[in-house]
Amino acid sequence: MSVPNDSMDDDDLLANLDMPSPSKMMAMVSETSDAPGTSSAGEGAATVVVRSVNKGNCVLVNPKQRGNPLLKSIQNIPWEYDDIVPDYVVGATSCILYISMRYHNLNPDYIHDRLKQLGKMYELRVLLVQVDIQEPHNALKHLTRICLLADLTMMLAWNAEEAGKIVETYKMFENKPPDLIMERPEQNPYQKLVSGLTAIKPINKTDAMTLIQHFGTLANMIDSSEEKLSQCPGLGPRKAKKLHKVFNENFMKS
């Protein structure tokens, strides 16, 4: 399915995102606030909604998202409707815009309008895209370009349940350290060797454990001939040939 031509060129996006930075917005709020939770930063400026303390543990949902099936999948944390610019606020400086690819193909100007409203608010800005068409490649290419121009992180979901879990996960990890979701390197020498061997296709974890048990050390494996490697239980000639080739390749290409 092709993407309709936009009335607004993607290259005009940045020129239209003329809202002040998040830090400036917060300063404007503290200086000019007339009522708790809102601020009018000059005539014609967008209203900035400030989260109250008692809403810090909730996902804030734009009322326009009422009826979105993904809300049924947000079950592990509370959420509530609030007067916000993005579709979901999942942190003090994090927000999510939601769009389905089917809707994007029918209304290509929608995402431009939403980004103009959002301006440069929020440091982490996520575009949550639900893939609900058979041929998503052209639309994805178009949305990726928009994300690059507008400083958005794109997340894909293939159904409403996945989309809801993504929203939920962003909120649950709001105050978690980054190393919590980073891959932890193996510390145990045995596990390091298993991990290294399984990086060689088509060696699986069972093969790696059998090789270690059979040969004892990595040095013994490297010194073994292809025939001797093939005699390892369960390995076979094809895997032995691949393993022997890797062991005898030059470390650096000349």
MARNU-76914 format. One record per residue (C-alpha): x, y, z; residue in three letters; residue number from 1. Coordinates in pm, whole numbers. Each point is the difference from the previous one (the first is absolute). Example, Ala and Ser with C-alpha at 12.3 -4.5 7.8 and 13.67 -1.06 7.14 Angstrom:
% residues 2
{xx=1230&yy=-450&zz=780&resn=ALA&resi=1}
{xx=137&yy=344&zz=-66&resn=SER&resi=2}
END
This chain:
% residues 254
{xx=0&yy=0&zz=0&resn=MET&resi=1}
{xx=147&yy=334&zz=-97&resn=SER&resi=2}
{xx=10&yy=303&zz=224&resn=VAL&resi=3}
{xx=-202&yy=299&zz=-122&resn=PRO&resi=4}
{xx=188&yy=320&zz=-79&resn=ASN&resi=5}
{xx=16&yy=235&zz=296&resn=ASP&resi=6}
{xx=-118&yy=357&zz=-31&resn=SER&resi=7}
{xx=288&yy=96&zz=231&resn=MET&resi=8}
{xx=353&yy=-103&zz=-94&resn=ASP&resi=9}
{xx=189&yy=-190&zz=270&resn=ASP&resi=10}
{xx=289&yy=246&zz=-25&resn=ASP&resi=11}
{xx=-231&yy=272&zz=133&resn=ASP&resi=12}
{xx=-50&yy=-186&zz=327&resn=LEU&resi=13}
{xx=295&yy=147&zz=186&resn=LEU&resi=14}
{xx=-89&yy=351&zz=-109&resn=ALA&resi=15}
{xx=-343&yy=-44&zz=154&resn=ASN&resi=16}
{xx=126&yy=-139&zz=330&resn=LEU&resi=17}
{xx=63&yy=341&zz=151&resn=ASP&resi=18}
{xx=-109&yy=-68&zz=356&resn=MET&resi=19}
{xx=253&yy=85&zz=275&resn=PRO&resi=20}
{xx=213&yy=-272&zz=155&resn=SER&resi=21}
{xx=-136&yy=-200&zz=299&resn=PRO&resi=22}
{xx=221&yy=187&zz=249&resn=SER&resi=23}
{xx=-116&yy=337&zz=-131&resn=LYS&resi=24}
{xx=-360&yy=-117&zz=15&resn=MET&resi=25}
{xx=33&yy=-95&zz=365&resn=MET&resi=26}
{xx=153&yy=340&zz=73&resn=ALA&resi=27}
{xx=-287&yy=170&zz=-179&resn=MET&resi=28}
{xx=-247&yy=-205&zz=202&resn=VAL&resi=29}
{xx=155&yy=95&zz=333&resn=SER&resi=30}
{xx=12&yy=368&zz=-93&resn=GLU&resi=31}
{xx=-343&yy=51&zz=-154&resn=THR&resi=32}
{xx=-224&yy=-269&zz=145&resn=SER&resi=33}
{xx=-346&yy=136&zz=82&resn=ASP&resi=34}
{xx=-148&yy=-329&zz=118&resn=ALA&resi=35}
{xx=143&yy=-328&zz=126&resn=PRO&resi=36}
{xx=93&yy=-228&zz=-288&resn=GLY&resi=37}
{xx=-26&yy=249&zz=-288&resn=THR&resi=38}
{xx=187&yy=294&zz=-146&resn=SER&resi=39}
{xx=-58&yy=238&zz=-289&resn=SER&resi=40}
{xx=345&yy=81&zz=-137&resn=ALA&resi=41}
{xx=-91&yy=312&zz=-188&resn=GLY&resi=42}
{xx=-283&yy=73&zz=-237&resn=GLU&resi=43}
{xx=-59&yy=-276&zz=-254&resn=GLY&resi=44}
{xx=235&yy=-243&zz=173&resn=ALA&resi=45}
{xx=-104&yy=-356&zz=71&resn=ALA&resi=46}
{xx=-124&yy=-86&zz=347&resn=THR&resi=47}
{xx=255&yy=-197&zz=196&resn=VAL&resi=48}
{xx=-143&yy=-265&zz=228&resn=VAL&resi=49}
{xx=212&yy=-69&zz=306&resn=VAL&resi=50}
{xx=-42&yy=-335&zz=170&resn=ARG&resi=51}
{xx=-107&yy=17&zz=360&resn=SER&resi=52}
{xx=183&yy=-208&zz=259&resn=VAL&resi=53}
{xx=-286&yy=-243&zz=55&resn=ASN&resi=54}
{xx=2&yy=-94&zz=-369&resn=LYS&resi=55}
{xx=366&yy=-99&zz=-8&resn=GLY&resi=56}
{xx=-75&yy=-373&zz=18&resn=ASN&resi=57}
{xx=-262&yy=5&zz=-275&resn=CYS&resi=58}
{xx=17&yy=-14&zz=-376&resn=VAL&resi=59}
{xx=-177&yy=315&zz=-113&resn=LEU&resi=60}
{xx=-229&yy=-58&zz=-297&resn=VAL&resi=61}
{xx=-133&yy=255&zz=-245&resn=ASN&resi=62}
{xx=-383&yy=-17&zz=-1&resn=PRO&resi=63}
{xx=15&yy=-39&zz=-379&resn=LYS&resi=64}
{xx=138&yy=-350&zz=62&resn=GLN&resi=65}
{xx=-324&yy=-105&zz=166&resn=ARG&resi=66}
{xx=-110&yy=-331&zz=-151&resn=GLY&resi=67}
{xx=349&yy=-99&zz=-121&resn=ASN&resi=68}
{xx=26&yy=-378&zz=59&resn=PRO&resi=69}
{xx=360&yy=32&zz=122&resn=LEU&resi=70}
{xx=-127&yy=150&zz=327&resn=LEU&resi=71}
{xx=-137&yy=-342&zz=98&resn=LYS&resi=72}
{xx=357&yy=-135&zz=-2&resn=SER&resi=73}
{xx=131&yy=256&zz=252&resn=ILE&resi=74}
{xx=-72&yy=-212&zz=306&resn=GLN&resi=75}
{xx=308&yy=19&zz=224&resn=ASN&resi=76}
{xx=2&yy=375&zz=58&resn=ILE&resi=77}
{xx=-280&yy=254&zz=44&resn=PRO&resi=78}
{xx=-100&yy=242&zz=-274&resn=TRP&resi=79}
{xx=-241&yy=289&zz=-23&resn=GLU&resi=80}
{xx=-121&yy=256&zz=-251&resn=TYR&resi=81}
{xx=154&yy=344&zz=18&resn=ASP&resi=82}
{xx=24&yy=318&zz=-205&resn=ASP&resi=83}
{xx=330&yy=-69&zz=-177&resn=ILE&resi=84}
{xx=138&yy=74&zz=-346&resn=VAL&resi=85}
{xx=146&yy=-343&zz=-87&resn=PRO&resi=86}
{xx=-206&yy=-319&zz=9&resn=ASP&resi=87}
{xx=180&yy=-142&zz=303&resn=TYR&resi=88}
{xx=233&yy=147&zz=261&resn=VAL&resi=89}
{xx=218&yy=-274&zz=151&resn=VAL&resi=90}
{xx=247&yy=213&zz=196&resn=GLY&resi=91}
{xx=86&yy=353&zz=101&resn=ALA&resi=92}
{xx=184&yy=48&zz=-329&resn=THR&resi=93}
{xx=-134&yy=-292&zz=-206&resn=SER&resi=94}
{xx=-302&yy=-21&zz=-227&resn=CYS&resi=95}
{xx=-152&yy=-225&zz=-266&resn=ILE&resi=96}
{xx=-191&yy=78&zz=-318&resn=LEU&resi=97}
{xx=-206&yy=-290&zz=-132&resn=TYR&resi=98}
{xx=-98&yy=-67&zz=-360&resn=ILE&resi=99}
{xx=-111&yy=-303&zz=-198&resn=SER&resi=100}
{xx=143&yy=-46&zz=-348&resn=MET&resi=101}
{xx=-345&yy=-41&zz=-149&resn=ARG&resi=102}
{xx=-103&yy=337&zz=143&resn=TYR&resi=103}
{xx=326&yy=159&zz=-115&resn=HIS&resi=104}
{xx=-60&yy=-111&zz=-359&resn=ASN&resi=105}
{xx=-351&yy=146&zz=9&resn=LEU&resi=106}
{xx=103&yy=322&zz=181&resn=ASN&resi=107}
{xx=365&yy=77&zz=-81&resn=PRO&resi=108}
{xx=-23&yy=356&zz=137&resn=ASP&resi=109}
{xx=-107&yy=-119&zz=346&resn=TYR&resi=110}
{xx=353&yy=-68&zz=127&resn=ILE&resi=111}
{xx=120&yy=341&zz=-124&resn=HIS&resi=112}
{xx=-282&yy=174&zz=187&resn=ASP&resi=113}
{xx=74&yy=-192&zz=321&resn=ARG&resi=114}
{xx=369&yy=85&zz=-17&resn=LEU&resi=115}
{xx=-76&yy=368&zz=-49&resn=LYS&resi=116}
{xx=-214&yy=-12&zz=315&resn=GLN&resi=117}
{xx=271&yy=-186&zz=191&resn=LEU&resi=118}
{xx=275&yy=240&zz=-105&resn=GLY&resi=119}
{xx=321&yy=-78&zz=186&resn=LYS&resi=120}
{xx=-163&yy=-108&zz=323&resn=MET&resi=121}
{xx=144&yy=-305&zz=177&resn=TYR&resi=122}
{xx=349&yy=-140&zz=-26&resn=GLU&resi=123}
{xx=-99&yy=-357&zz=-89&resn=LEU&resi=124}
{xx=-264&yy=3&zz=-274&resn=ARG&resi=125}
{xx=-123&yy=-338&zz=-120&resn=VAL&resi=126}
{xx=-206&yy=-68&zz=-310&resn=LEU&resi=127}
{xx=-187&yy=-323&zz=68&resn=LEU&resi=128}
{xx=-106&yy=-150&zz=-333&resn=VAL&resi=129}
{xx=-246&yy=-288&zz=-20&resn=GLN&resi=130}
{xx=66&yy=-203&zz=-314&resn=VAL&resi=131}
{xx=-347&yy=-95&zz=-124&resn=ASP&resi=132}
{xx=44&yy=-17&zz=-379&resn=ILE&resi=133}
{xx=132&yy=-277&zz=-223&resn=GLN&resi=134}
{xx=273&yy=202&zz=-175&resn=GLU&resi=135}
{xx=147&yy=240&zz=258&resn=PRO&resi=136}
{xx=338&yy=70&zz=-161&resn=HIS&resi=137}
{xx=-78&yy=326&zz=-182&resn=ASN&resi=138}
{xx=-192&yy=143&zz=294&resn=ALA&resi=139}
{xx=277&yy=-103&zz=240&resn=LEU&resi=140}
{xx=259&yy=169&zz=-219&resn=LYS&resi=141}
{xx=-204&yy=319&zz=6&resn=HIS&resi=142}
{xx=-54&yy=-8&zz=377&resn=LEU&resi=143}
{xx=368&yy=-75&zz=59&resn=THR&resi=144}
{xx=93&yy=314&zz=-192&resn=ARG&resi=145}
{xx=-241&yy=202&zz=214&resn=ILE&resi=146}
{xx=152&yy=-147&zz=317&resn=CYS&resi=147}
{xx=350&yy=98&zz=-110&resn=LEU&resi=148}
{xx=-108&yy=355&zz=-75&resn=LEU&resi=149}
{xx=-204&yy=50&zz=316&resn=ALA&resi=150}
{xx=227&yy=-177&zz=251&resn=ASP&resi=151}
{xx=-240&yy=-288&zz=67&resn=LEU&resi=152}
{xx=70&yy=-356&zz=108&resn=THR&resi=153}
{xx=-210&yy=-244&zz=-202&resn=MET&resi=154}
{xx=-145&yy=-310&zz=165&resn=MET&resi=155}
{xx=-200&yy=-258&zz=-197&resn=LEU&resi=156}
{xx=-285&yy=-216&zz=127&resn=ALA&resi=157}
{xx=-187&yy=-262&zz=-200&resn=TRP&resi=158}
{xx=-319&yy=10&zz=205&resn=ASN&resi=159}
{xx=-172&yy=207&zz=267&resn=ALA&resi=160}
{xx=125&yy=-224&zz=281&resn=GLU&resi=161}
{xx=364&yy=53&zz=-98&resn=GLU&resi=162}
{xx=-59&yy=374&zz=-29&resn=ALA&resi=163}
{xx=-147&yy=12&zz=350&resn=GLY&resi=164}
{xx=292&yy=-194&zz=144&resn=LYS&resi=165}
{xx=246&yy=244&zz=-159&resn=ILE&resi=166}
{xx=-177&yy=294&zz=165&resn=VAL&resi=167}
{xx=-6&yy=-188&zz=329&resn=GLU&resi=168}
{xx=369&yy=-94&zz=-20&resn=THR&resi=169}
{xx=113&yy=357&zz=-64&resn=TYR&resi=170}
{xx=-181&yy=110&zz=315&resn=LYS&resi=171}
{xx=125&yy=-292&zz=210&resn=MET&resi=172}
{xx=362&yy=76&zz=-95&resn=PHE&resi=173}
{xx=-36&yy=377&zz=44&resn=GLU&resi=174}
{xx=236&yy=18&zz=298&resn=ASN&resi=175}
{xx=204&yy=-314&zz=-63&resn=LYS&resi=176}
{xx=374&yy=25&zz=-72&resn=PRO&resi=177}
{xx=101&yy=-71&zz=-362&resn=PRO&resi=178}
{xx=219&yy=-295&zz=97&resn=ASP&resi=179}
{xx=-312&yy=-184&zz=117&resn=LEU&resi=180}
{xx=-100&yy=-70&zz=-361&resn=ILE&resi=181}
{xx=353&yy=-33&zz=-139&resn=MET&resi=182}
{xx=138&yy=-340&zz=-84&resn=GLU&resi=183}
{xx=209&yy=-135&zz=284&resn=ARG&resi=184}
{xx=330&yy=-151&zz=-114&resn=PRO&resi=185}
{xx=73&yy=-347&zz=129&resn=GLU&resi=186}
{xx=248&yy=-6&zz=289&resn=GLN&resi=187}
{xx=42&yy=-376&zz=37&resn=ASN&resi=188}
{xx=278&yy=-135&zz=-230&resn=PRO&resi=189}
{xx=-209&yy=-307&zz=-86&resn=TYR&resi=190}
{xx=-297&yy=213&zz=-103&resn=GLN&resi=191}
{xx=228&yy=232&zz=-197&resn=LYS&resi=192}
{xx=133&yy=-298&zz=-197&resn=LEU&resi=193}
{xx=-351&yy=-133&zz=-64&resn=VAL&resi=194}
{xx=-107&yy=345&zz=-117&resn=SER&resi=195}
{xx=301&yy=29&zz=-229&resn=GLY&resi=196}
{xx=-52&yy=-341&zz=-158&resn=LEU&resi=197}
{xx=-371&yy=56&zz=-62&resn=THR&resi=198}
{xx=89&yy=318&zz=-189&resn=ALA&resi=199}
{xx=132&yy=-235&zz=-271&resn=ILE&resi=200}
{xx=-286&yy=-114&zz=-220&resn=LYS&resi=201}
{xx=-131&yy=-272&zz=8&resn=PRO&resi=202}
{xx=141&yy=-88&zz=345&resn=ILE&resi=203}
{xx=-277&yy=-3&zz=262&resn=ASN&resi=204}
{xx=23&yy=2&zz=378&resn=LYS&resi=205}
{xx=-15&yy=-380&zz=26&resn=THR&resi=206}
{xx=284&yy=-32&zz=-253&resn=ASP&resi=207}
{xx=208&yy=251&zz=195&resn=ALA&resi=208}
{xx=-47&yy=-182&zz=330&resn=MET&resi=209}
{xx=83&yy=-334&zz=-163&resn=THR&resi=210}
{xx=316&yy=143&zz=-158&resn=LEU&resi=211}
{xx=119&yy=137&zz=335&resn=ILE&resi=212}
{xx=-69&yy=-330&zz=172&resn=GLN&resi=213}
{xx=170&yy=-200&zz=-277&resn=HIS&resi=214}
{xx=312&yy=214&zz=-54&resn=PHE&resi=215}
{xx=35&yy=166&zz=339&resn=GLY&resi=216}
{xx=150&yy=328&zz=-119&resn=THR&resi=217}
{xx=-32&yy=240&zz=-292&resn=LEU&resi=218}
{xx=366&yy=-62&zz=-86&resn=ALA&resi=219}
{xx=-71&yy=-370&zz=-49&resn=ASN&resi=220}
{xx=-289&yy=82&zz=-233&resn=MET&resi=221}
{xx=212&yy=238&zz=-208&resn=ILE&resi=222}
{xx=283&yy=-255&zz=-30&resn=ASP&resi=223}
{xx=-238&yy=-278&zz=-110&resn=SER&resi=224}
{xx=-39&yy=-105&zz=-361&resn=SER&resi=225}
{xx=-330&yy=21&zz=-184&resn=GLU&resi=226}
{xx=-32&yy=-378&zz=22&resn=GLU&resi=227}
{xx=57&yy=0&zz=374&resn=LYS&resi=228}
{xx=-257&yy=277&zz=47&resn=LEU&resi=229}
{xx=-256&yy=-200&zz=-198&resn=SER&resi=230}
{xx=42&yy=-290&zz=242&resn=GLN&resi=231}
{xx=-140&yy=213&zz=282&resn=CYS&resi=232}
{xx=-344&yy=-146&zz=88&resn=PRO&resi=233}
{xx=-282&yy=179&zz=-180&resn=GLY&resi=234}
{xx=224&yy=236&zz=-197&resn=LEU&resi=235}
{xx=22&yy=-165&zz=-342&resn=GLY&resi=236}
{xx=216&yy=82&zz=-304&resn=PRO&resi=237}
{xx=-183&yy=319&zz=-106&resn=ARG&resi=238}
{xx=34&yy=176&zz=335&resn=LYS&resi=239}
{xx=353&yy=-135&zz=45&resn=ALA&resi=240}
{xx=104&yy=145&zz=-336&resn=LYS&resi=241}
{xx=-142&yy=341&zz=88&resn=LYS&resi=242}
{xx=159&yy=-2&zz=345&resn=LEU&resi=243}
{xx=340&yy=-105&zz=-135&resn=HIS&resi=244}
{xx=-16&yy=272&zz=-264&resn=LYS&resi=245}
{xx=-73&yy=268&zz=262&resn=VAL&resi=246}
{xx=281&yy=-123&zz=226&resn=PHE&resi=247}
{xx=251&yy=19&zz=-286&resn=ASN&resi=248}
{xx=-101&yy=331&zz=-158&resn=GLU&resi=249}
{xx=233&yy=297&zz=30&resn=ASN&resi=250}
{xx=-102&yy=225&zz=287&resn=PHE&resi=251}
{xx=39&yy=307&zz=-219&resn=MET&resi=252}
{xx=-55&yy=12&zz=-374&resn=LYS&resi=253}
{xx=306&yy=107&zz=-192&resn=SER&resi=254}
END
